[in-house]
């Protein structure tokens, strides 16, 4: 199965021209054999996404201790004793600023089942079946992803904001999600800058996403050349037909 994940990672990287490798994430109750626990301290759970472009590791609620929102959205068990108070304080601060309303707090997506561990790592050598695959992409790559996701999911993909980790939880429901992140994730992650967004793809449909991403990436490349040539011709005073423009790129 790792060989298939290597192929999936290569297909996504090549078709989308990714600058960072696809990241896999899985929620489980037993840490996989041979996978190291996360070492160090992270200010927020989203930091693990960036770290996972380089290595595979397992986390538990204690590793997410400084991110009460992340523990909540990932539905992690064995949370630190301070978790309820930290979560309450975070949500009260956000509602006090008008950042979220009480109704929106109640609607924040969470993982459907509680888990003891969240495992992160590069898709290419992820040791277990992933639940979600994460991609750091720009607007051009998002265009291809949105077109591919619409075909696979038979619906327009969600475009979400705060909190960024809620986008990952939403993808666990079975449909692709684009997350624009949140102010916290953009403060903590160099990979999530003003030119990038995060996409979360349900891993169970990853082969289909790969197929459609490759198809739309190729179509966009050809049609992009068609439109650029057409623009040049019109700016030069010509009035080309569609067939004229197609002939110019054939």
C-alpha positions as CSV (number, residue, x, y, z in Angstrom):
1,X,0.0,0.0,0.0
2,X,2.9,2.4,0.6
3,X,3.8,1.9,-3.1
4,X,0.4,3.2,-4.0
5,X,0.8,6.2,-1.7
6,X,4.1,6.9,-3.3
7,X,2.4,6.9,-6.7
8,X,-0.4,9.2,-5.4
9,X,2.1,11.6,-4.0
10,X,4.0,11.7,-7.3
11,X,0.8,12.2,-9.3
12,X,-0.3,15.1,-7.1
13,X,3.1,16.7,-7.1
14,X,3.6,16.4,-10.8
15,X,0.1,17.5,-11.9
16,X,-0.2,20.4,-9.5
17,X,3.5,21.3,-9.6
18,X,3.6,21.4,-5.8
19,X,6.5,23.0,-4.0
20,X,5.8,21.1,-0.7
21,X,5.0,17.4,-0.7
22,X,1.5,16.2,0.1
23,X,0.9,15.5,3.8
24,X,-1.1,12.6,5.2
25,X,-3.0,12.6,8.5
26,X,-4.7,9.7,10.3
27,X,-6.6,9.6,13.6
28,X,-6.2,6.4,15.5
29,X,-6.3,4.9,19.0
30,X,-2.9,3.1,18.8
31,X,0.2,4.8,17.7
32,X,1.7,2.9,14.7
33,X,4.7,0.6,15.4
34,X,8.0,2.3,14.4
35,X,6.6,5.8,14.3
36,X,8.2,8.2,16.7
37,X,6.2,10.5,19.1
38,X,6.4,14.2,18.3
39,X,9.4,15.7,20.2
40,X,9.2,19.3,21.3
41,X,6.5,21.9,21.8
42,X,4.1,23.3,19.3
43,X,2.1,26.5,19.8
44,X,-0.8,25.1,17.7
45,X,-1.9,21.9,16.1
46,X,-1.6,23.3,12.6
47,X,2.2,23.4,13.1
48,X,2.2,19.6,12.7
49,X,1.0,20.0,9.1
50,X,4.2,21.9,8.1
51,X,6.4,19.6,10.1
52,X,4.8,16.6,8.4
53,X,6.2,17.7,5.0
54,X,9.6,16.5,6.3
55,X,8.9,13.5,8.6
56,X,6.3,11.1,10.1
57,X,5.4,11.3,13.8
58,X,2.5,10.6,16.2
59,X,0.9,13.1,18.4
60,X,-1.6,12.9,21.3
61,X,-3.7,15.5,23.1
62,X,-0.7,16.5,25.3
63,X,1.2,17.5,22.2
64,X,-1.7,19.8,21.3
65,X,-1.9,21.2,24.8
66,X,-1.2,24.8,23.7
67,X,-4.0,24.6,21.2
68,X,-7.4,24.0,22.8
69,X,-9.2,24.6,19.5
70,X,-7.1,21.9,17.8
71,X,-7.8,19.4,20.5
72,X,-11.5,20.2,20.1
73,X,-11.7,20.0,16.3
74,X,-9.6,16.7,16.2
75,X,-11.7,15.3,19.1
76,X,-8.6,14.0,20.9
77,X,-9.0,12.0,24.0
78,X,-7.0,12.3,27.2
79,X,-6.8,16.1,27.0
80,X,-4.9,18.0,29.7
81,X,-7.0,18.9,32.7
82,X,-6.8,22.6,31.7
83,X,-8.4,21.8,28.3
84,X,-12.0,22.8,29.2
85,X,-10.9,26.1,30.8
86,X,-8.5,26.9,27.9
87,X,-11.1,26.1,25.3
88,X,-13.7,28.3,27.1
89,X,-11.2,31.2,27.4
90,X,-10.3,30.9,23.7
91,X,-13.9,30.9,22.6
92,X,-14.9,33.7,24.9
93,X,-12.0,35.9,23.6
94,X,-13.1,35.2,20.0
95,X,-16.7,35.9,20.6
96,X,-15.8,39.0,22.6
97,X,-14.0,40.3,19.5
98,X,-16.9,39.5,17.2
99,X,-14.6,36.9,15.5
100,X,-17.2,34.2,16.0
101,X,-20.7,34.2,17.3
102,X,-22.1,31.7,19.8
103,X,-24.0,30.0,17.0
104,X,-20.9,29.7,14.9
105,X,-19.0,28.2,17.8
106,X,-21.6,25.4,18.0
107,X,-21.2,24.7,14.3
108,X,-17.4,24.3,14.2
109,X,-16.8,20.9,12.6
110,X,-15.1,18.3,14.7
111,X,-13.8,14.8,14.0
112,X,-16.8,12.4,14.1
113,X,-15.2,10.0,16.6
114,X,-12.8,10.5,19.5
115,X,-9.2,9.3,19.0
116,X,-6.1,9.1,21.1
117,X,-3.6,9.9,18.4
118,X,-3.2,12.0,15.3
119,X,-0.4,10.8,13.0
120,X,1.2,13.1,10.4
121,X,3.8,12.6,7.7
122,X,4.6,12.8,4.0
123,X,2.0,10.9,2.0
124,X,4.8,9.2,-0.1
125,X,5.8,6.9,2.8
126,X,3.0,7.2,5.3
127,X,2.9,3.9,7.2
128,X,-0.9,3.5,7.7
129,X,-4.0,4.3,5.8
130,X,-4.5,8.1,5.9
131,X,-7.8,9.7,6.6
132,X,-7.0,13.1,5.0
133,X,-4.4,14.4,2.6
134,X,-3.3,18.0,2.9
135,X,-1.9,20.2,0.2
136,X,-0.3,23.7,0.4
137,X,-1.3,25.4,-2.9
138,X,-1.6,28.8,-4.6
139,X,-4.6,30.2,-6.5
140,X,-3.7,28.5,-9.9
141,X,-3.4,25.1,-8.2
142,X,-6.6,25.8,-6.3
143,X,-8.4,26.3,-9.6
144,X,-7.5,22.8,-10.7
145,X,-8.3,21.3,-7.3
146,X,-11.7,23.0,-7.2
147,X,-12.6,21.7,-10.7
148,X,-11.4,18.2,-9.8
149,X,-13.2,18.2,-6.5
150,X,-16.5,19.3,-8.0
151,X,-16.4,16.4,-10.3
152,X,-15.4,13.8,-7.7
153,X,-17.8,15.0,-5.0
154,X,-20.6,16.1,-7.4
155,X,-20.8,19.3,-5.5
156,X,-18.9,22.6,-5.1
157,X,-16.1,22.3,-2.5
158,X,-16.4,24.3,0.7
159,X,-14.2,27.3,1.2
160,X,-13.6,27.7,4.9
161,X,-11.9,30.2,7.2
162,X,-11.4,30.1,10.9
163,X,-10.3,27.9,12.5
164,X,-8.0,26.3,9.9
165,X,-8.1,22.9,11.6
166,X,-11.9,22.8,11.2
167,X,-11.3,22.4,7.5
168,X,-9.5,19.2,8.2
169,X,-12.3,18.0,10.4
170,X,-14.8,18.9,7.7
171,X,-12.9,16.8,5.1
172,X,-13.3,13.8,7.4
173,X,-17.0,13.9,6.4
174,X,-16.0,12.8,2.9
175,X,-15.7,15.9,0.7
176,X,-12.7,18.0,-0.3
177,X,-12.3,21.3,1.5
178,X,-10.3,24.4,0.8
179,X,-9.2,26.2,3.9
180,X,-8.0,29.8,3.7
181,X,-6.6,29.2,7.1
182,X,-7.1,31.5,10.0
183,X,-5.0,34.3,11.5
184,X,-3.5,31.9,14.0
185,X,-2.4,29.3,11.3
186,X,-1.0,32.1,9.2
187,X,1.0,33.4,12.1
188,X,2.4,29.9,13.0
189,X,3.0,28.5,9.5
190,X,5.6,29.8,7.0
191,X,3.9,27.4,4.5
192,X,0.6,29.2,4.8
193,X,1.5,32.7,3.6
194,X,-0.5,35.3,1.8
195,X,-0.1,33.5,-1.5
196,X,-1.2,30.0,-0.3
197,X,-4.2,28.1,0.9
198,X,-4.7,24.6,2.3
199,X,-6.7,21.9,0.7
200,X,-7.9,18.8,2.6
201,X,-8.8,15.8,0.5
202,X,-10.6,12.7,1.9
203,X,-8.0,9.9,1.5
204,X,-10.7,7.3,0.6
205,X,-11.3,8.9,-2.7
206,X,-7.7,9.9,-3.4
207,X,-7.2,7.9,-6.6
208,X,-10.3,9.5,-8.1
209,X,-9.0,13.0,-7.0
210,X,-5.6,12.2,-8.6
211,X,-7.3,11.1,-11.9
212,X,-9.4,14.3,-12.1
213,X,-6.6,16.6,-11.0
214,X,-4.4,15.2,-13.8
215,X,-7.1,15.6,-16.3
216,X,-7.9,19.2,-15.3
217,X,-4.3,20.2,-15.0
218,X,-3.6,19.1,-18.6
219,X,-6.8,20.8,-19.9
220,X,-6.0,24.0,-18.1
221,X,-2.5,24.0,-19.6
222,X,-3.8,23.6,-23.1
223,X,-6.7,26.0,-22.7
224,X,-4.4,28.5,-21.0
225,X,-2.2,28.5,-24.1
226,X,-5.3,28.9,-26.2
227,X,-6.5,32.0,-24.3
228,X,-3.1,33.6,-24.1
229,X,-2.7,33.3,-27.9
230,X,-6.2,34.6,-28.5
231,X,-5.5,37.6,-26.3
232,X,-2.4,38.4,-28.3
233,X,-4.3,38.1,-31.6
234,X,-7.2,40.3,-30.4
235,X,-4.7,42.9,-29.0
236,X,-3.1,42.9,-32.4
237,X,-6.4,43.9,-34.0
238,X,-7.4,40.5,-35.3
239,X,-10.8,38.8,-34.8
240,X,-9.9,35.1,-34.8
241,X,-12.5,32.3,-34.7
242,X,-12.2,29.6,-32.2
243,X,-10.8,27.3,-34.9
244,X,-8.3,29.9,-35.9
245,X,-7.1,30.1,-32.3
246,X,-7.0,26.3,-31.9
247,X,-5.0,26.1,-35.1
248,X,-2.5,28.5,-33.6
249,X,-1.7,26.2,-30.7
250,X,-1.8,22.9,-32.5
